Amino acid sequence: MSTRSRAGRTVLAGATVVRPGGVVEAGRVTVEGGRIAAGLRDESDQADVVDLTGHWVLPGFVDLHVHGGGGASFSAGTAEEALRAIATHRAHGTTTMVASMVTGELGDLAAQAGELADLVEQGELAGVHFEGPFIARNRCGAHQPSLLRDPDPSDVRKLLDAARGTARMVTLAPELAGGLDSVRLLRDAGVIAAIGHTDADYETTRWAVDAGATVATHLFNAMPPLAHRAPGPVAALLEDERVTVELIDDGVHLHPAALRLAYKAAGPDRVALITDAMGAAGMGDGTYPLGPLTVDVVDGVARLQEVGTIAGSTLTLDMAFRRAVTVNGVSVPDAVRALSATPARLLGLDHRIGSIEEGKDADLVVFDAELALVGVMRRGEWVVRPCP
């Protein structure tokens, strides 16, 4: 199986290809100049043909919400750690990712955002996500309670300014003082306002969506549960067609029935599968930092050392894809929407990534018949090369 093009053109041939119009059996994907190209112009065209018969070719995965991997954290505030985390997730099929930061002092978050902004400008990241500090103390999860604060719009603006136009999402609790005004600020700034780590009731959640919130941060987790007399944020977020819901499909954060419920209620075009991964992703059990907190990972489950609260995941998106299809019964095309097309659209990058179409970046992942990842291509270059 060849993996290098002599003439700058590579043809992935024989695979089952998931395209926007449907699944193509024995399909061909041509790559040239880092982009998906039209097919061979004539038989004399020179190109390396990679035989992928019996495999799947999918668009590269897009992770809206990831904190780290490979033993590294985006909250460390260094390019070296960020690049290690990026490399780890790329090797697992995530060709585009937004770096998520946990709660910290405003000054520390601003400094971290400035460091990550450089990597966004270099094309290594798709943006920065502030998950906190504007969240509810009672739903703080793996965030330091003493560092939480109300979402004063002036503080939100400080973080956006520090990110130099690279902020893509801010998670906040809309019931807190300044919450709805901050949602409007984010909307007007072109930044995704996400509802999460919240104690908001049903009505307040609806007001936040009307104000411009468009994402549910890891739906079900760190928010009141769905109840028949107090439906809370879960019902409001699932029923509103303007909202995309993040789901963590690792078998720990969500019962399979909850994930199936979300898929049925929201529909496949409103689900974004994320990792919410911390530094242990791609690593083994052990002790890892998460912002100012310490996390123990046992049997692949991350929990805060002191209180045992679930602290992110050790998930990678190739695992999320395989689990969605084989455990949860999601069709391959619907799983691809949740891992590629939908998050690309949310980020405003669907003109470049998120689907296999001529002219888009050649961000591709290759799975074998058992849905094990065997190849990753980013912008026409192999990150993981398929073996013969």
C-alpha positions as CSV (number, residue, x, y, z in Angstrom):
1,M,0.0,0.0,0.0
2,S,1.7,3.2,-1.2
3,T,1.6,6.3,1.0
4,R,3.6,8.9,-0.9
5,S,2.6,10.6,-4.2
6,R,5.4,10.9,-6.8
7,A,3.5,13.5,-8.8
8,G,1.8,15.4,-5.9
9,R,-1.4,13.4,-6.4
10,T,-2.7,10.6,-4.2
11,V,-5.7,8.5,-4.9
12,L,-7.4,6.6,-2.1
13,A,-9.2,3.8,-3.9
14,G,-11.6,1.1,-3.2
15,A,-12.8,2.3,0.2
16,T,-16.3,2.9,1.4
17,V,-16.4,6.8,1.4
18,V,-18.8,8.8,3.4
19,R,-19.7,11.9,1.4
20,P,-22.4,14.5,2.1
21,G,-24.7,12.9,-0.4
22,G,-24.4,9.4,1.1
23,V,-22.1,6.4,1.3
24,V,-20.2,5.5,-1.8
25,E,-19.0,1.9,-2.1
26,A,-15.7,1.3,-3.8
27,G,-15.1,5.0,-3.9
28,R,-12.1,7.1,-4.8
29,V,-10.8,10.2,-3.1
30,T,-8.1,12.2,-5.0
31,V,-5.8,14.5,-3.0
32,E,-3.6,17.2,-4.6
33,G,-1.9,20.2,-3.1
34,G,-3.3,19.5,0.4
35,R,-6.9,19.6,-0.9
36,I,-9.5,17.2,-2.1
37,A,-9.4,17.3,-5.9
38,A,-11.4,16.1,-8.9
39,G,-10.7,12.6,-10.1
40,L,-7.8,11.7,-12.5
41,R,-8.0,13.8,-15.6
42,D,-6.9,10.9,-17.8
43,E,-5.2,7.6,-17.7
44,S,-1.8,9.2,-18.2
45,D,-2.0,11.1,-15.0
46,Q,0.6,10.0,-12.5
47,A,-0.6,9.5,-9.0
48,D,0.1,7.1,-6.2
49,V,-2.9,4.9,-5.7
50,V,-3.5,3.7,-2.1
51,D,-5.6,0.6,-2.2
52,L,-8.1,0.8,0.7
53,T,-10.5,-1.9,-0.3
54,G,-12.4,-3.1,2.8
55,H,-11.8,0.2,4.6
56,W,-13.8,3.3,5.4
57,V,-12.7,6.8,4.5
58,L,-14.3,9.6,6.5
59,P,-13.7,13.4,6.9
60,G,-11.3,14.3,9.6
61,F,-12.8,14.7,13.1
62,V,-13.4,18.1,14.7
63,D,-13.3,18.4,18.5
64,L,-15.0,21.5,20.0
65,H,-14.1,20.7,23.5
66,V,-10.7,19.2,24.5
67,H,-8.4,20.1,27.4
68,G,-5.3,18.1,26.7
69,G,-3.8,14.7,25.9
70,G,-0.5,12.9,25.7
71,G,0.3,13.9,29.3
72,A,-0.1,17.6,28.3
73,S,-2.7,20.3,29.1
74,F,-3.8,23.4,27.2
75,S,-4.1,25.1,30.5
76,A,-0.4,24.8,31.1
77,G,0.1,27.9,29.0
78,T,3.0,26.7,27.0
79,A,3.3,26.0,23.3
80,E,5.3,22.8,24.0
81,E,2.5,21.2,26.0
82,A,-0.1,22.4,23.6
83,L,1.7,20.9,20.7
84,R,2.0,17.6,22.5
85,A,-1.7,17.5,23.2
86,I,-2.5,18.4,19.5
87,A,-0.2,15.7,18.2
88,T,-1.8,13.1,20.5
89,H,-5.3,13.8,19.3
90,R,-4.3,14.2,15.6
91,A,-2.9,10.6,15.8
92,H,-6.4,9.5,16.8
93,G,-8.2,11.2,14.0
94,T,-8.9,14.7,15.3
95,T,-7.6,16.9,12.5
96,T,-9.2,20.1,13.9
97,M,-9.6,21.0,17.5
98,V,-10.5,23.9,19.8
99,A,-8.3,24.2,22.9
100,S,-10.4,24.3,26.1
101,M,-9.2,25.8,29.3
102,V,-10.4,25.2,32.8
103,T,-11.2,27.9,35.4
104,G,-8.3,30.0,36.7
105,E,-7.5,33.5,37.7
106,L,-8.5,36.0,35.0
107,G,-4.9,37.0,34.6
108,D,-3.7,33.5,34.2
109,L,-6.4,32.7,31.7
110,A,-5.6,35.8,29.7
111,A,-1.9,34.7,29.5
112,Q,-2.8,31.2,28.5
113,A,-5.1,32.5,25.8
114,G,-2.4,34.7,24.4
115,E,0.0,31.7,24.1
116,L,-2.7,29.5,22.5
117,A,-3.6,32.4,20.1
118,D,-0.2,32.1,18.6
119,L,-0.9,28.4,17.7
120,V,-4.3,29.4,16.3
121,E,-2.7,32.0,14.1
122,Q,-0.1,29.3,13.0
123,G,-3.0,27.0,12.0
124,E,-2.3,24.4,14.7
125,L,-5.6,25.0,16.5
126,A,-9.0,26.2,15.4
127,G,-9.6,28.5,18.4
128,V,-9.8,28.8,22.2
129,H,-12.6,27.8,24.5
130,F,-13.0,29.3,28.0
131,E,-14.9,26.7,30.1
132,G,-15.2,28.9,33.1
133,P,-14.7,30.8,35.3
134,F,-18.3,32.0,34.7
135,I,-20.0,28.9,36.0
136,A,-22.2,27.9,38.9
137,R,-20.5,26.9,42.1
138,N,-23.0,24.1,42.7
139,R,-22.2,22.6,39.3
140,C,-18.5,23.3,39.1
141,G,-17.4,19.7,38.4
142,A,-13.6,19.7,38.0
143,H,-13.2,23.5,38.4
144,Q,-11.8,25.2,41.4
145,P,-14.8,26.7,43.3
146,S,-12.8,29.5,44.9
147,L,-11.9,30.8,41.4
148,L,-15.4,31.0,40.0
149,R,-17.0,34.3,39.4
150,D,-20.2,35.8,37.9
151,P,-20.0,36.5,34.1
152,D,-19.6,40.3,34.3
153,P,-19.5,41.4,30.7
154,S,-16.4,43.5,31.3
155,D,-14.5,40.3,32.5
156,V,-15.7,38.3,29.5
157,R,-14.5,41.1,27.3
158,K,-11.0,41.0,28.9
159,L,-10.7,37.3,28.0
160,L,-11.9,37.8,24.4
161,D,-9.4,40.6,24.0
162,A,-6.6,38.5,25.5
163,A,-7.4,35.8,22.9
164,R,-6.8,38.3,20.1
165,G,-9.8,37.2,18.0
166,T,-9.2,33.5,18.5
167,A,-11.8,32.8,21.1
168,R,-14.4,30.5,19.6
169,M,-16.5,29.6,22.6
170,V,-17.3,30.6,26.2
171,T,-19.2,28.3,28.6
172,L,-21.2,30.1,31.2
173,A,-24.1,29.7,33.6
174,P,-26.8,32.1,32.4
175,E,-28.6,32.3,35.7
176,L,-25.6,34.2,37.3
177,A,-25.5,37.9,37.5
178,G,-24.5,39.3,34.1
179,G,-25.2,36.0,32.4
180,L,-27.7,37.0,29.8
181,D,-25.8,40.3,29.0
182,S,-22.7,38.2,28.5
183,V,-24.5,35.9,26.1
184,R,-25.5,38.9,24.1
185,L,-21.9,40.2,24.2
186,L,-20.6,36.9,22.9
187,R,-23.3,36.7,20.2
188,D,-22.4,40.2,18.9
189,A,-18.7,39.3,19.0
190,G,-19.2,36.3,16.9
191,V,-18.2,33.9,19.7
192,I,-20.2,30.8,20.6
193,A,-22.1,31.2,23.9
194,A,-22.4,27.8,25.5
195,I,-24.7,26.9,28.4
196,G,-23.0,24.6,30.9
197,H,-22.0,24.0,34.5
198,T,-25.3,25.6,35.3
199,D,-28.2,25.5,37.8
200,A,-30.5,27.4,35.4
201,D,-34.1,26.4,35.3
202,Y,-36.1,25.8,32.1
203,E,-37.3,29.4,31.6
204,T,-33.8,30.9,32.2
205,T,-32.3,28.5,29.7
206,R,-34.8,29.5,27.1
207,W,-34.1,33.2,27.8
208,A,-30.4,32.5,27.2
209,V,-31.0,30.8,23.9
210,D,-33.2,33.7,22.8
211,A,-30.3,36.0,23.8
212,G,-27.9,34.0,21.5
213,A,-26.6,30.9,23.2
214,T,-26.3,28.1,20.6
215,V,-24.4,25.2,22.4
216,A,-25.0,23.0,25.3
217,T,-21.7,22.1,27.0
218,H,-21.6,18.3,27.6
219,L,-25.4,18.0,27.9
220,F,-26.6,16.2,31.0
221,N,-23.3,16.6,32.8
222,A,-22.9,19.5,35.3
223,M,-26.5,20.6,35.1
224,P,-29.8,19.7,36.8
225,P,-31.3,16.4,35.6
226,L,-34.5,16.2,33.6
227,A,-37.5,16.0,35.8
228,H,-41.2,15.9,35.0
229,R,-42.1,19.0,37.0
230,A,-38.8,20.8,36.7
231,P,-37.5,20.0,33.2
232,G,-34.5,22.3,33.7
233,P,-31.9,23.1,31.0
234,V,-31.9,19.6,29.5
235,A,-35.4,19.9,28.1
236,A,-34.9,23.5,27.0
237,L,-31.7,22.7,25.2
238,L,-32.9,19.5,23.5
239,E,-36.1,21.0,22.2
240,D,-34.7,24.2,20.7
241,E,-33.6,23.8,17.1
242,R,-31.1,26.6,17.5
243,V,-29.0,24.6,19.9
244,T,-26.3,22.0,19.2
245,V,-25.7,19.6,22.1
246,E,-22.3,18.3,23.0
247,L,-22.2,14.7,24.1
248,I,-19.3,12.7,25.7
249,D,-19.7,9.1,24.5
250,D,-17.1,7.3,26.6
251,G,-19.4,5.0,28.6
252,V,-18.7,6.9,31.8
253,H,-20.3,10.4,31.4
254,L,-23.6,9.1,29.8
255,H,-25.7,6.0,30.0
256,P,-26.3,4.7,26.5
257,A,-30.0,5.4,27.0
258,A,-29.3,9.1,27.7
259,L,-27.2,9.3,24.6
260,R,-29.9,7.7,22.5
261,L,-32.5,10.0,24.0
262,A,-30.4,13.1,23.0
263,Y,-29.9,11.8,19.5
264,K,-33.7,11.2,19.0
265,A,-34.7,14.5,20.6
266,A,-32.2,16.7,18.9
267,G,-31.7,14.8,15.6
268,P,-28.4,13.9,14.1
269,D,-27.7,17.4,12.8
270,R,-27.7,19.0,16.3
271,V,-25.3,16.6,18.0
272,A,-21.6,17.2,18.4
273,L,-19.6,14.4,19.9
274,I,-16.7,15.7,21.9
275,T,-13.9,14.3,24.1
276,D,-13.7,16.8,27.0
277,A,-10.3,15.0,27.3
278,M,-7.7,15.9,29.8
279,G,-4.0,15.2,29.8
280,A,-4.4,11.5,30.3
281,A,-5.9,10.9,26.9
282,G,-3.6,8.7,24.9
283,M,-1.8,7.8,28.1
284,G,-2.2,5.2,30.9
285,D,-3.5,5.4,34.4
286,G,-1.8,7.7,36.8
287,T,-1.9,11.2,38.3
288,Y,-2.3,14.3,36.1
289,P,-2.9,18.0,36.6
290,L,-6.1,19.7,35.4
291,G,-5.6,23.4,35.8
292,P,-4.9,24.0,39.5
293,L,-6.4,20.6,40.4
294,T,-5.0,17.1,40.6
295,V,-6.7,14.1,38.9
296,D,-6.2,10.4,39.4
297,V,-6.9,8.1,36.4
298,V,-7.9,4.6,37.3
299,D,-9.1,2.1,34.7
300,G,-9.2,5.0,32.2
301,V,-11.6,7.1,34.4
302,A,-10.4,10.5,35.5
303,R,-11.6,11.8,38.9
304,L,-10.5,14.6,41.1
305,Q,-8.0,13.4,43.7
306,E,-9.7,15.0,46.7
307,V,-13.4,14.5,46.1
308,G,-13.8,11.8,43.4
309,T,-15.7,14.0,40.9
310,I,-15.4,13.0,37.3
311,A,-12.8,15.2,35.8
312,G,-13.0,15.2,32.0
313,S,-12.3,12.1,30.1
314,T,-9.5,10.1,28.6
315,L,-11.5,9.7,25.3
316,T,-10.2,10.2,21.8
317,L,-12.6,10.7,18.9
318,D,-11.7,7.5,17.1
319,M,-12.9,5.7,20.2
320,A,-16.1,7.9,20.3
321,F,-16.8,7.1,16.7
322,R,-16.4,3.3,17.2
323,R,-18.5,3.4,20.3
324,A,-21.3,5.5,18.7
325,V,-21.6,3.0,15.9
326,T,-21.0,-0.4,17.7
327,V,-22.5,0.3,21.1
328,N,-25.1,3.1,20.6
329,G,-26.4,2.0,17.2
330,V,-25.7,5.3,15.5
331,S,-25.3,4.9,11.7
332,V,-21.9,5.7,10.3
333,P,-23.2,8.8,8.3
334,D,-24.9,10.2,11.5
335,A,-21.8,9.6,13.6
336,V,-19.7,11.4,10.9
337,R,-22.1,14.4,11.1
338,A,-21.6,14.6,14.8
339,L,-17.8,14.3,14.6
340,S,-17.1,16.4,11.5
341,A,-19.8,18.3,9.7
342,T,-21.7,19.7,12.7
343,P,-18.7,21.0,14.7
344,A,-17.2,22.4,11.5
345,R,-20.4,24.3,10.8
346,L,-20.5,25.7,14.4
347,L,-16.9,27.0,14.0
348,G,-17.7,28.6,10.7
349,L,-15.2,26.4,9.0
350,D,-17.5,24.2,6.9
351,H,-16.3,25.8,3.7
352,R,-12.9,24.2,4.4
353,I,-13.4,21.1,6.5
354,G,-16.1,18.7,7.8
355,S,-16.9,16.8,4.7
356,I,-15.3,15.1,1.7
357,E,-15.9,17.5,-1.1
358,E,-13.8,18.9,-3.9
359,G,-11.8,22.0,-2.9
360,K,-11.9,21.3,0.8
361,D,-8.8,20.5,2.9
362,A,-7.7,16.9,2.6
363,D,-8.4,16.1,6.2
364,L,-9.3,12.4,6.2
365,V,-9.4,9.4,8.5
366,V,-9.2,5.7,7.5
367,F,-10.8,2.9,9.5
368,D,-10.7,-0.8,8.8
369,A,-13.7,-3.1,8.6
370,E,-13.7,-3.5,12.4
371,L,-13.7,0.3,12.8
372,A,-10.1,0.5,14.1
373,L,-8.3,3.6,13.0
374,V,-5.5,2.9,10.6
375,G,-4.8,6.2,8.8
376,V,-5.0,9.9,9.4
377,M,-4.3,12.6,6.8
378,R,-4.2,16.3,7.5
379,R,-4.1,18.8,4.7
380,G,-2.8,16.2,2.4
381,E,0.0,14.9,4.6
382,W,-0.2,11.5,6.4
383,V,-0.1,11.8,10.2
384,V,-0.7,8.1,10.5
385,R,0.1,6.2,7.4
386,P,-1.9,3.1,6.4
387,C,0.2,0.0,6.4
388,P,0.2,-2.5,3.5
